[in-house]
Amino acid sequence: MNNVFLPPDKEKNYQSYMVYALTMIWSMVTGIVVSIGFFYFPQLWSRWLLLLSIAIFIAAFNLTLNHFGRTRTASWSLTAMLWLYITIPCYSAGGIFAPGILSQIGVILTAGFLLGRRGGLATGLLTIVADLGLAYLEVTGHLPAPVVIHDPISRWISAIIPFGTVMVLQYYAINHLRSSLITLQREIIRRKDAEHLKDQTVHHLSEREKELKDYKYALDISSIVSISAVDGSFTFVNENFCKVSKYSREELIGNQHSMLWSGYHPPEYFTELSIAMQEGKSYRGEFCNKAKDGSLYWVDTTIVPFLNEEGQVYQYMSINRDITQKKEALEQLRASEERYKSIITVSNTGAWEYDLDTNRVWYSAQYFAMLGLDRSDGAWDETMAITWMDRLHPDDRERSIKAFDEFLKGGSLELYESFFRMRHQNGDWVWIWSRARRLRDQNGNITNISLGTHTDISERIKAEEKIKESEQLIKKITSQVPGNTYMFEIEESGKPNILFVNRGVEDFNYTADLEEVSRDADKVLEVWHEGDRTLFHEKMKEAYLSEAVISFQYRIIVNDMIRWRWLQAVPEKNKQGKVIWYGATRDITALVDYIASVEQILFDISHVMRRPVSSMLGITMLISEGELQSEEMLHLAHQLHPVAKEMDKFMNELNQVYEQKRQINSLNIDFSSLVDKRNSLFRPAE
């Protein structure tokens, strides 16, 4: 039958089972009928034997078909045979209303079970037509006379058998319906589970697809990606590939990867790559490619082969990372190392590196060369039976080792600096300037590795000693001059840095120590008058800006007395282009007092002479207005009046000239121009 509640494989198994079951049921029914027939109608033994033989044939034939998997054929065959097996006896028995008509109902139901609703309907219609034909034959008198006369018992038995068959089929139908409903319920549950699993799978696939899209997006953003066919032609390039190669996508697709070769690598460089591609293995390497504009760029490349189901390579994916800046940085680092080595070599400086954790020390060849040892870079050879500490000068050993130990224990980035002497291989002592600093790791943490240098400063020490000797000599010389001598530079803020200072023999001076004055120039202001300290800083700032000569006077207070001093300094640029001022100060109190006295004298003279001049002017006016003879009065007036005017003019010019001189240089006043060299006041000046 065609069961809509079962899948094809289960439906086929169920139909095979129904063929087997119905065949056995009809065989058993036939056996019962034949047995009853033998009992009631023994004289018709041949008929019963024929019926039994036909039933056995039908059962054997259809069971054989069913056994060999021809279930559908067996279903049609069993239905047809049973229909003929029931219908023909209806004719031969002499009437359609014999008990066989009830058996036809069982055949129709059997057809419905085995062939489905269409097969059952066709069998039912065929039965109606056949029974109509039998009825027609019986009406027309062409139906044979009944062979078997049934009594009530035989009729009951003949009726109960098809009824029993119908009941069995009904049982199977109901059981089949229940089983089908259960199966349907299970199928619905299974399909719901399948739908849920499908939804989960679709969701998982969607998540995976989104994840793959994210991976692709991240890969496209962060990497230079290309896909090539087996022959090396591009089939895909992303935007980053176009940017770094400066080719458009249209220019790259379909062309060979060799269009990017720069010629930087020799042919043997690609041997390992070729072997990996032939074996279908991934490969990673660094390549220098040439862009469209001819510029070179470096990529860190990972090539991954894609294999088909047969394990054959059908394309390659190349994932690249632009390392041009890294290569340039490495080249700069290499060049810097070369420059560093060159500088170390020509600057008479040796390098060293000390690892506190392993207690290992590395030295450069120049380090050994400073000590007269012909050795290459490496660790100190302890077989030499002498270490760097053993080569220290006895006067420097304890101090130098202590300073280095404190540096190692400090754990900071402060600069280590020390000066000491080490014994040369020839027995001389070499002055060493040692400097070092702790290194940081990649996370910025301070490590126990120290990198330092040793510089041979023997010549500098000798030069400094000569300079010190010269300084001492200069100090001896300058200590005998009256004032203080200085050599200083000026900062932008106006603060001077005193490079050299010496105190003269004058009694009136500051009390600070010379070394204190050298460290802090403000120490010289300790004796300055409060009103002149601002002047000091103003003059320093002006000198810094103008780089001009410094010259000004200021007051100091010594023993509660005000003293005047004069600071003068001239600028000069050194070899480095820095301006240095050289100058001196001296006490000018006596000169200031002298000038003050001269000013007072001049002031007095001008006022003393003013009165007679005024009197002379008055007399001349009286004479001019008196009763003297006109000739006398006119003569005297002509003599006195010009003299008075000349004296007045003289005093005015004297004051003006003095004021101008005092403003220009109050310490260099020349009064000769004001001295009257006439023998007579009544004679006009020449």
C-alpha positions as CSV (number, residue, x, y, z in Angstrom):
1,M,0.0,0.0,0.0
2,N,1.0,3.6,-0.4
3,N,1.4,4.8,3.2
4,V,1.8,8.6,3.7
5,F,2.8,8.2,7.3
6,L,6.0,6.2,6.7
7,P,9.2,7.1,4.9
8,P,9.9,5.1,1.7
9,D,12.2,2.5,3.3
10,K,9.8,1.8,6.3
11,E,6.8,1.9,3.9
12,K,8.5,-0.8,1.8
13,N,9.2,-3.0,4.8
14,Y,5.6,-2.5,6.1
15,Q,4.1,-3.4,2.8
16,S,6.2,-6.6,2.5
17,Y,5.0,-7.5,6.0
18,M,1.4,-7.0,4.9
19,V,1.8,-9.1,1.8
20,Y,3.2,-11.9,4.0
21,A,0.5,-11.5,6.6
22,L,-2.4,-11.4,4.2
23,T,-1.1,-14.2,2.2
24,M,-0.9,-16.4,5.3
25,I,-4.4,-15.2,6.5
26,W,-6.0,-16.1,3.1
27,S,-4.1,-19.4,3.1
28,M,-5.4,-20.3,6.6
29,V,-9.0,-19.2,5.6
30,T,-8.8,-21.4,2.5
31,G,-7.5,-24.3,4.6
32,I,-10.4,-23.9,7.1
33,V,-12.9,-23.7,4.2
34,V,-11.5,-26.8,2.5
35,S,-11.5,-28.7,5.9
36,I,-15.1,-27.8,6.5
37,G,-15.9,-28.7,2.9
38,F,-14.3,-32.2,3.3
39,F,-16.4,-32.6,6.4
40,Y,-19.7,-31.6,5.0
41,F,-19.3,-32.5,1.4
42,P,-16.8,-35.4,1.1
43,Q,-18.3,-36.3,-2.3
44,L,-16.7,-33.0,-3.6
45,W,-13.3,-34.0,-2.6
46,S,-11.9,-33.1,-6.0
47,R,-13.3,-29.6,-5.7
48,W,-11.8,-29.1,-2.3
49,L,-8.4,-30.5,-3.4
50,L,-8.4,-28.1,-6.4
51,L,-9.2,-25.1,-4.2
52,L,-6.4,-26.1,-1.8
53,S,-3.9,-26.5,-4.6
54,I,-4.9,-23.1,-6.0
55,A,-4.5,-21.5,-2.6
56,I,-1.1,-23.2,-2.1
57,F,0.0,-22.0,-5.5
58,I,-1.1,-18.4,-4.8
59,A,0.7,-18.4,-1.4
60,A,3.9,-19.9,-2.8
61,F,4.0,-17.6,-5.8
62,N,3.4,-14.4,-3.9
63,L,5.6,-15.3,-1.0
64,T,8.4,-16.0,-3.4
65,L,8.0,-12.6,-5.1
66,N,7.9,-10.9,-1.7
67,H,11.0,-12.8,-0.6
68,F,13.0,-11.5,-3.6
69,G,12.0,-7.9,-2.9
70,R,9.3,-7.7,-5.6
71,T,6.8,-6.5,-3.0
72,R,4.8,-4.2,-5.3
73,T,4.4,-7.0,-7.8
74,A,3.4,-9.5,-5.1
75,S,0.8,-7.0,-3.9
76,W,-0.9,-6.7,-7.3
77,S,-0.5,-10.5,-7.9
78,L,-2.0,-11.5,-4.6
79,T,-4.9,-9.0,-5.1
80,A,-5.6,-10.3,-8.6
81,M,-5.3,-13.9,-7.7
82,L,-7.6,-13.6,-4.7
83,W,-10.2,-11.7,-6.7
84,L,-10.2,-14.4,-9.4
85,Y,-10.1,-17.1,-6.7
86,I,-13.3,-15.7,-5.1
87,T,-15.1,-14.4,-8.2
88,I,-14.8,-17.5,-10.4
89,P,-16.3,-19.8,-7.8
90,C,-19.2,-17.4,-7.6
91,Y,-19.9,-18.2,-11.2
92,S,-19.2,-21.9,-11.0
93,A,-21.3,-22.2,-7.9
94,G,-24.3,-20.9,-9.7
95,G,-25.0,-17.5,-8.2
96,I,-23.5,-14.3,-7.0
97,F,-25.3,-14.4,-3.8
98,A,-23.5,-17.4,-2.6
99,P,-21.2,-16.8,0.5
100,G,-18.3,-15.9,-1.9
101,I,-19.8,-12.5,-2.3
102,L,-18.8,-11.7,1.3
103,S,-15.3,-12.9,0.6
104,Q,-15.1,-10.3,-2.2
105,I,-15.4,-7.6,0.5
106,G,-12.3,-9.1,2.1
107,V,-10.5,-9.0,-1.3
108,I,-11.5,-5.3,-1.7
109,L,-10.1,-4.5,1.8
110,T,-7.0,-6.5,1.0
111,A,-6.5,-4.5,-2.2
112,G,-7.0,-1.3,-0.2
113,F,-4.3,-2.4,2.3
114,L,-1.8,-3.6,-0.4
115,L,-2.4,-1.2,-3.3
116,G,-3.7,1.9,-1.5
117,R,-6.9,3.7,-2.0
118,R,-6.6,3.7,-5.8
119,G,-6.0,0.0,-5.9
120,G,-8.8,-0.7,-3.5
121,L,-11.2,1.6,-5.4
122,A,-10.3,-0.1,-8.7
123,T,-10.8,-3.6,-7.2
124,G,-14.2,-2.5,-5.8
125,L,-15.3,-1.1,-9.1
126,L,-14.2,-4.3,-10.8
127,T,-16.1,-6.4,-8.3
128,I,-19.3,-4.3,-8.9
129,V,-19.0,-4.8,-12.6
130,A,-18.3,-8.5,-12.2
131,D,-21.2,-9.0,-9.8
132,L,-23.4,-7.0,-12.2
133,G,-22.4,-9.4,-15.0
134,L,-23.2,-12.4,-12.8
135,A,-26.5,-10.9,-12.0
136,Y,-27.3,-10.4,-15.6
137,L,-26.3,-14.0,-16.4
138,E,-28.5,-15.2,-13.7
139,V,-31.5,-13.1,-14.9
140,T,-31.0,-14.2,-18.5
141,G,-30.6,-17.8,-17.4
142,H,-27.1,-18.3,-18.5
143,L,-25.7,-18.8,-15.0
144,P,-24.9,-22.5,-14.2
145,A,-27.1,-24.3,-11.7
146,P,-25.7,-24.2,-8.1
147,V,-23.4,-27.1,-7.5
148,V,-23.3,-26.8,-3.7
149,I,-26.4,-26.5,-1.6
150,H,-25.6,-24.8,1.7
151,D,-27.4,-25.6,4.9
152,P,-27.6,-23.0,7.7
153,I,-24.5,-24.3,9.4
154,S,-22.4,-24.2,6.3
155,R,-23.8,-20.8,5.4
156,W,-22.8,-19.6,8.9
157,I,-19.4,-21.0,8.5
158,S,-19.0,-19.6,5.0
159,A,-20.1,-16.1,6.4
160,I,-18.0,-16.2,9.5
161,I,-14.9,-16.8,7.6
162,P,-15.0,-13.5,5.5
163,F,-16.3,-11.7,8.6
164,G,-13.3,-13.0,10.5
165,T,-11.1,-11.9,7.6
166,V,-12.7,-8.4,7.7
167,M,-12.2,-8.3,11.5
168,V,-8.5,-9.3,11.1
169,L,-8.1,-6.7,8.4
170,Q,-9.9,-4.2,10.7
171,Y,-7.6,-5.1,13.5
172,Y,-4.6,-4.6,11.3
173,A,-6.1,-1.4,10.0
174,I,-6.7,0.0,13.4
175,N,-3.4,-1.2,14.7
176,H,-1.8,0.2,11.5
177,L,-3.5,3.5,12.1
178,R,-2.4,3.6,15.8
179,S,1.1,2.6,14.7
180,S,1.0,5.2,12.0
181,L,-0.2,7.9,14.4
182,I,2.6,7.0,16.8
183,T,5.0,6.9,14.0
184,L,3.6,10.2,12.8
185,Q,4.0,11.7,16.2
186,R,7.6,10.4,16.4
187,E,8.2,11.7,12.9
188,I,6.8,15.1,13.8
189,I,9.1,15.2,16.9
190,R,12.0,14.0,14.8
191,R,11.3,16.6,12.2
192,K,11.0,19.3,14.9
193,D,14.3,18.1,16.3
194,A,15.6,18.1,12.7
195,E,14.2,21.6,12.2
196,H,15.8,22.8,15.5
197,L,19.0,21.1,14.5
198,K,18.7,22.7,11.1
199,D,18.1,26.1,12.7
200,Q,21.1,25.6,15.0
201,T,23.2,24.5,12.1
202,V,22.0,27.5,10.0
203,H,22.7,29.8,12.9
204,H,26.1,28.2,13.4
205,L,26.8,28.5,9.7
206,S,25.7,32.1,9.8
207,E,28.0,32.8,12.7
208,R,30.8,31.0,11.0
209,E,30.0,32.9,7.8
210,K,30.1,36.2,9.8
211,E,33.2,35.1,11.5
212,L,34.8,34.3,8.2
213,K,33.7,37.7,6.8
214,D,35.3,39.3,9.9
215,Y,38.5,37.3,9.4
216,K,38.5,38.3,5.7
217,Y,37.9,42.0,6.6
218,A,40.6,41.9,9.3
219,L,42.9,40.2,6.8
220,D,42.2,42.7,4.1
221,I,42.7,45.6,6.5
222,S,45.9,44.4,8.1
223,S,47.6,42.4,5.3
224,I,48.5,42.4,1.7
225,V,46.7,39.5,0.2
226,S,46.8,37.9,-3.3
227,I,45.6,34.6,-4.8
228,S,47.5,33.1,-7.7
229,A,46.8,30.2,-10.0
230,V,49.1,27.2,-10.3
231,D,50.9,29.0,-13.2
232,G,51.6,32.0,-11.0
233,S,49.1,34.4,-12.5
234,F,47.1,36.6,-10.2
235,T,43.4,35.8,-9.8
236,F,42.8,38.1,-6.8
237,V,44.5,41.0,-5.1
238,N,43.1,43.2,-2.3
239,E,43.3,46.9,-2.0
240,N,46.5,46.9,0.2
241,F,48.3,44.9,-2.5
242,C,47.4,47.6,-5.1
243,K,48.5,50.3,-2.7
244,V,51.9,48.8,-2.0
245,S,52.6,47.7,-5.6
246,K,51.1,50.9,-7.1
247,Y,49.5,48.8,-9.8
248,S,45.7,48.8,-10.3
249,R,43.7,45.6,-9.9
250,E,43.1,45.4,-13.7
251,E,46.9,45.6,-14.3
252,L,47.6,42.7,-11.9
253,I,44.8,40.2,-12.6
254,G,45.9,37.6,-15.2
255,N,49.6,38.6,-15.1
256,Q,52.4,36.7,-13.6
257,H,53.8,37.4,-10.2
258,S,57.2,37.8,-11.8
259,M,56.2,41.3,-12.9
260,L,57.0,42.4,-9.3
261,W,60.5,40.9,-9.2
262,S,63.1,43.4,-8.3
263,G,66.3,41.4,-9.2
264,Y,67.5,42.0,-5.6
265,H,67.5,38.2,-4.8
266,P,69.8,35.7,-6.6
267,P,68.1,32.7,-8.4
268,E,69.1,30.3,-5.6
269,Y,67.2,32.4,-3.1
270,F,64.0,30.9,-4.6
271,T,65.1,27.3,-4.4
272,E,63.4,26.6,-1.1
273,L,60.2,28.3,-2.2
274,S,60.1,26.2,-5.4
275,I,60.5,23.0,-3.4
276,A,57.7,23.9,-1.0
277,M,55.4,24.8,-3.9
278,Q,56.1,21.5,-5.6
279,E,55.4,19.5,-2.4
280,G,52.2,21.5,-1.6
281,K,53.6,22.9,1.6
282,S,53.3,26.4,3.0
283,Y,56.3,28.7,2.8
284,R,57.4,31.9,4.6
285,G,60.1,34.3,3.6
286,E,61.0,37.9,3.0
287,F,61.1,39.3,-0.5
288,C,62.1,42.6,-2.1
289,N,59.6,43.6,-4.8
290,K,59.6,46.4,-7.3
291,A,56.5,48.7,-7.5
292,K,55.1,50.2,-10.7
293,D,57.1,53.5,-10.2
294,G,60.3,51.6,-9.8
295,S,60.6,51.9,-6.0
296,L,61.5,48.9,-3.9
297,Y,59.5,47.6,-1.0
298,W,60.0,44.6,1.3
299,V,57.3,42.1,2.4
300,D,57.2,39.3,4.9
301,T,55.3,36.6,2.9
302,T,53.4,33.5,3.9
303,I,52.3,31.4,0.9
304,V,49.6,28.7,1.6
305,P,48.7,26.2,-1.1
306,F,45.0,25.1,-1.6
307,L,44.5,21.4,-2.3
308,N,41.5,19.8,-4.1
309,E,39.9,16.5,-3.1
310,E,42.7,14.6,-5.0
311,G,45.3,16.4,-3.0
312,Q,46.5,18.5,-6.0
313,V,47.3,22.2,-5.7
314,Y,44.8,24.3,-7.6
315,Q,45.8,27.8,-6.3
316,Y,48.0,29.7,-3.8
317,M,47.2,32.4,-1.3
318,S,49.9,34.8,-0.4
319,I,49.5,36.8,2.8
320,N,52.1,39.6,3.0
321,R,53.1,42.2,5.6
322,D,54.9,45.4,4.6
323,I,58.3,45.4,6.4
324,T,59.9,48.2,4.3
325,Q,60.2,50.5,7.3
326,K,61.5,47.6,9.4
327,K,64.2,46.9,6.8
328,E,65.1,50.6,6.6
329,A,65.3,50.7,10.3
330,L,67.5,47.6,10.4
331,E,69.7,49.2,7.7
332,Q,69.9,52.4,9.7
333,L,70.7,50.3,12.8
334,R,73.4,48.5,10.9
335,A,74.8,51.8,9.6
336,S,74.5,53.2,13.2
337,E,76.4,50.2,14.5
338,E,79.1,50.8,11.9
339,R,79.2,54.5,12.8
340,Y,79.3,53.6,16.4
341,K,82.2,51.2,15.9
342,S,84.0,53.8,13.8
343,I,83.4,56.4,16.5
344,I,84.6,54.0,19.2
345,T,87.7,53.3,17.1
346,V,88.7,56.9,16.3
347,S,87.6,58.4,19.7
348,N,89.9,56.1,21.7
349,T,86.8,54.8,23.6
350,G,86.2,51.2,24.6
351,A,82.8,49.7,25.2
352,W,81.7,47.1,27.8
353,E,78.6,45.3,28.9
354,Y,78.0,43.7,32.2
355,D,75.2,41.2,33.1
356,L,74.7,41.2,36.9
357,D,72.6,38.0,36.8
358,T,75.3,35.9,35.0
359,N,78.3,38.0,36.1
360,R,79.5,38.0,32.5
361,V,81.3,41.0,31.0
362,W,81.8,41.8,27.4
363,Y,84.5,44.1,26.2
364,S,85.3,45.7,22.8
365,A,88.6,45.3,21.1
366,Q,89.3,49.0,21.6
367,Y,88.8,48.5,25.4
368,F,91.7,46.1,25.4
369,A,93.7,48.2,23.0
370,M,93.7,51.1,25.5
371,L,95.5,48.8,28.0
372,G,98.0,47.6,25.4
373,L,96.2,44.2,24.8
374,D,95.8,42.9,21.3
375,R,92.4,41.2,21.6
376,S,89.1,41.0,19.7
377,D,85.7,41.7,21.2
378,G,84.7,39.3,23.9
379,A,84.9,38.5,27.6
380,W,87.9,39.1,29.8
381,D,90.2,36.1,29.7
382,E,90.6,35.1,33.3
383,T,93.6,32.9,32.3
384,M,95.5,36.2,32.0
385,A,95.5,36.0,35.9
386,I,94.6,39.6,36.2
387,T,91.2,41.4,36.1
388,W,90.2,45.0,35.5
389,M,90.0,45.6,39.3
390,D,93.6,44.3,39.7
391,R,94.7,46.8,37.1
392,L,93.3,49.8,39.1
393,H,95.7,52.2,40.7
394,P,96.1,51.5,44.4
395,D,95.0,55.0,45.2
396,D,91.8,54.6,43.1
397,R,90.9,50.9,43.7
398,E,88.8,51.2,46.8
399,R,86.9,54.3,45.7
400,S,86.3,53.0,42.1
401,I,85.0,49.6,43.2
402,K,82.7,51.1,45.8
403,A,81.3,53.5,43.2
404,F,80.6,50.7,40.8
405,D,79.0,48.4,43.4
406,E,76.7,51.3,44.5
407,F,75.7,51.8,40.8
408,L,74.9,48.1,40.4
409,K,72.8,48.0,43.6
410,G,71.0,51.3,42.9
411,G,68.6,49.8,40.4
412,S,67.9,53.1,38.6
413,L,68.7,54.8,35.3
414,E,71.1,57.3,36.8
415,L,74.3,57.7,34.9
416,Y,77.3,56.0,36.4
417,E,80.5,58.0,36.1
418,S,83.9,57.4,37.6
419,F,87.5,58.5,37.0
420,F,90.4,56.2,37.8
421,R,93.7,55.0,36.6
422,M,94.5,51.5,35.1
423,R,97.9,50.0,34.5
424,H,98.9,49.7,30.8
425,Q,100.6,46.6,29.5
426,N,103.9,48.6,29.4
427,G,103.6,49.6,33.1
428,D,102.3,53.2,32.6
429,W,99.1,54.4,34.2
430,V,96.2,55.3,31.9
431,W,93.5,57.7,33.1
432,I,90.1,56.2,32.4
433,W,86.7,58.1,32.3
434,S,84.1,55.3,32.9
435,R,80.4,55.9,32.2
436,A,77.5,53.5,32.2
437,R,73.7,53.2,32.4
438,R,71.3,50.3,33.0
439,L,69.3,49.1,30.0
440,R,65.6,48.6,29.7
441,D,63.7,45.6,28.4
442,Q,61.0,45.7,25.8
443,N,58.4,46.5,28.5
444,G,60.4,49.5,29.8
445,N,61.6,47.7,32.9
446,I,65.1,48.2,34.2
447,T,67.3,45.2,33.6
448,N,70.5,44.0,35.3
449,I,72.4,44.6,32.2
450,S,74.7,47.7,32.1
451,L,76.2,49.2,29.0
452,G,79.2,51.5,29.5
453,T,82.3,53.0,27.9
454,H,85.9,53.6,28.9
455,T,87.6,56.6,27.5
456,D,91.3,57.2,27.7
457,I,91.6,60.8,29.0
458,S,95.3,60.7,29.9
459,E,96.1,63.5,27.5
460,R,93.2,65.5,28.8
461,I,94.3,65.0,32.4
462,K,97.8,66.2,31.4
463,A,96.3,69.3,29.6
464,E,94.1,70.0,32.6
465,E,97.1,69.8,34.9
466,K,98.9,72.3,32.6
467,I,95.8,74.6,32.7
468,K,95.7,74.3,36.5
469,E,99.3,75.3,36.6
470,S,98.6,78.3,34.3
471,E,95.6,79.2,36.5
472,Q,97.7,79.2,39.6
473,L,100.3,81.4,37.9
474,I,97.5,83.8,36.7
475,K,96.1,83.9,40.2
476,K,99.5,84.7,41.7
477,I,99.8,87.6,39.2
478,T,96.3,88.9,39.5
479,S,96.4,88.6,43.3
480,Q,98.8,91.4,43.4
481,V,96.6,93.9,41.5
482,P,94.3,96.2,43.5
483,G,90.9,95.0,42.2
484,N,89.2,91.7,41.5
485,T,89.6,89.9,38.2
486,Y,86.9,87.8,36.5
487,M,86.2,85.5,33.6
488,F,82.5,84.7,33.2
489,E,79.7,83.8,30.8
490,I,76.1,85.0,31.0
491,E,73.0,82.9,30.8
492,E,69.8,84.1,29.0
493,S,68.3,84.8,32.4
494,G,71.1,87.3,33.1
495,K,72.8,85.2,35.7
496,P,76.6,85.0,35.2
497,N,78.6,81.8,35.5
498,I,82.0,82.7,36.8
499,L,84.7,80.6,35.2
500,F,87.6,82.3,36.9
501,V,87.9,84.7,39.8
502,N,90.7,86.1,41.9
503,R,90.7,88.6,44.7
504,G,93.1,91.5,44.6
505,V,95.0,93.2,47.5
506,E,92.3,95.8,48.2
507,D,91.0,95.8,51.8
508,F,87.5,96.6,50.8
509,N,86.1,93.3,49.3
510,Y,83.5,90.6,49.7
511,T,84.2,87.9,52.3
512,A,82.9,84.8,50.4
513,D,85.3,82.0,49.5
514,L,86.5,82.1,45.8
515,E,85.1,78.5,45.2
516,E,81.8,79.6,46.5
517,V,81.8,82.6,44.2
518,S,82.6,80.3,41.3
519,R,79.7,78.0,42.1
520,D,77.2,80.8,42.8
521,A,77.8,84.3,41.3
522,D,75.2,85.8,43.6
523,K,77.7,85.4,46.4
524,V,79.4,88.6,45.2
525,L,76.1,90.5,45.9
526,E,76.4,89.9,49.7
527,V,78.1,93.3,50.2
528,W,76.3,95.2,47.5
529,H,74.1,98.1,48.4
530,E,70.5,97.1,48.3
531,G,69.7,99.8,45.7
532,D,72.3,98.5,43.3
533,R,71.6,94.8,43.2
534,T,68.8,95.1,40.6
535,L,71.3,97.2,38.6
536,F,73.7,94.2,38.5
537,H,71.1,91.9,36.9
538,E,69.9,94.5,34.5
539,K,73.4,95.2,33.2
540,M,74.0,91.4,32.8
541,K,70.9,91.0,30.7
542,E,71.8,94.0,28.6
543,A,75.3,92.5,28.0
544,Y,73.8,89.1,27.1
545,L,71.6,90.7,24.5
546,S,74.1,93.2,23.1
547,E,77.3,91.3,23.6
548,A,78.8,94.7,24.3
549,V,81.3,96.0,26.9
550,I,80.1,96.1,30.5
551,S,80.9,99.3,32.4
552,F,79.0,100.6,35.4
553,Q,79.6,101.8,39.0
554,Y,77.9,100.4,42.1
555,R,78.1,100.7,45.8
556,I,79.1,98.2,48.5
557,I,78.7,98.4,52.2
558,V,81.8,97.4,54.2
559,N,82.1,98.1,57.9
560,D,78.9,100.1,57.7
561,M,80.5,102.4,55.2
562,I,79.5,102.9,51.6
563,R,82.3,102.3,49.1
564,W,82.1,102.9,45.3
565,R,83.4,100.3,42.9
566,W,83.7,100.2,39.1
567,L,83.0,97.0,37.0
568,Q,84.4,96.8,33.5
569,A,84.5,93.8,31.2
570,V,85.1,93.2,27.5
571,P,83.4,90.4,25.5
572,E,85.2,87.9,23.4
573,K,84.0,84.7,21.5
574,N,85.8,81.5,22.1
575,K,86.4,78.7,19.5
576,Q,82.9,77.3,20.1
577,G,81.3,80.7,19.4
578,K,80.3,81.4,23.0
579,V,80.8,84.9,24.4
580,I,83.1,85.1,27.4
581,W,83.6,88.4,29.3
582,Y,87.0,89.3,30.8
583,G,87.0,92.1,33.3
584,A,87.9,93.5,36.7
585,T,86.5,95.6,39.5
586,R,88.3,98.3,41.5
587,D,87.5,100.7,44.4
588,I,86.8,104.2,43.1
589,T,85.6,105.7,46.3
590,A,88.5,108.3,46.4
591,L,87.8,109.3,42.8
592,V,84.1,109.7,43.5
593,D,84.9,111.8,46.6
594,Y,87.3,113.9,44.5
595,I,84.6,114.5,41.8
596,A,82.1,115.4,44.5
597,S,84.6,118.0,45.9
598,V,85.2,119.5,42.4
599,E,81.5,119.7,41.9
600,Q,81.1,121.5,45.2
601,I,84.0,123.9,44.3
602,L,82.5,124.7,41.0
603,F,79.1,125.2,42.6
604,D,80.6,127.6,45.1
605,I,82.6,129.5,42.5
606,S,79.6,130.0,40.3
607,H,77.5,131.3,43.2
608,V,80.4,133.5,44.6
609,M,81.1,135.1,41.3
610,R,77.5,135.6,40.6
611,R,77.1,138.3,43.2
612,P,79.9,140.7,42.0
613,V,78.7,140.2,38.5
614,S,75.3,141.3,39.6
615,S,76.9,144.3,41.4
616,M,78.8,145.3,38.4
617,L,75.7,145.2,36.3
618,G,73.9,147.4,38.9
619,I,76.8,150.0,39.0
620,T,76.8,150.2,35.3
621,M,73.2,150.8,35.3
622,L,73.5,153.6,38.1
623,I,76.4,155.2,36.2
624,S,74.3,155.2,33.1
625,E,71.5,156.8,35.0
626,G,73.7,159.3,37.1
627,E,74.6,163.0,36.6
628,L,78.1,162.4,35.5
629,Q,79.3,163.9,32.4
630,S,78.0,162.1,29.5
631,E,81.3,161.4,28.1
632,E,82.6,159.8,31.4
633,M,79.5,157.9,32.1
634,L,79.3,156.6,28.6
635,H,82.9,155.5,28.7
636,L,82.6,153.6,32.0
637,A,79.4,152.0,30.9
638,H,81.0,150.8,27.7
639,Q,83.8,149.3,29.7
640,L,81.9,147.6,32.5
641,H,78.9,146.2,30.8
642,P,80.6,143.9,28.2
643,V,82.8,142.5,31.1
644,A,79.7,141.7,33.2
645,K,78.0,140.0,30.2
646,E,81.1,138.0,29.4
647,M,81.5,136.8,33.0
648,D,77.8,135.8,33.1
649,K,78.2,133.9,29.8
650,F,81.3,132.2,31.1
651,M,79.6,130.9,34.2
652,N,76.7,129.5,32.2
653,E,79.0,127.7,29.8
654,L,81.0,126.3,32.7
655,N,77.9,124.7,34.2
656,Q,76.7,123.3,30.8
657,V,80.0,121.7,29.9
658,Y,80.4,120.1,33.3
659,E,76.9,118.6,33.1
660,Q,77.6,117.1,29.7
661,K,80.9,115.7,30.9
662,R,79.4,114.3,34.0
663,Q,76.7,112.4,32.0
664,I,79.2,111.0,29.6
665,N,81.9,109.9,32.0
666,S,81.8,111.2,35.4
667,L,85.3,109.8,36.1
668,N,87.2,111.6,33.3
669,I,86.3,115.3,33.6
670,D,88.6,117.7,31.7
671,F,88.3,121.3,33.1
672,S,91.0,122.8,30.8
673,S,88.4,124.2,28.4
674,L,86.9,126.2,31.2
675,V,90.2,127.7,32.4
676,D,90.3,131.5,31.6
677,K,93.8,132.3,30.2
678,R,93.2,136.0,29.8
679,N,95.5,138.5,31.8
680,S,92.7,140.9,32.2
681,L,89.0,140.6,32.7
682,F,88.6,143.8,30.7
683,R,90.2,142.4,27.6
684,P,87.8,140.5,25.3
685,A,88.5,136.8,24.8
686,E,90.3,135.8,21.7
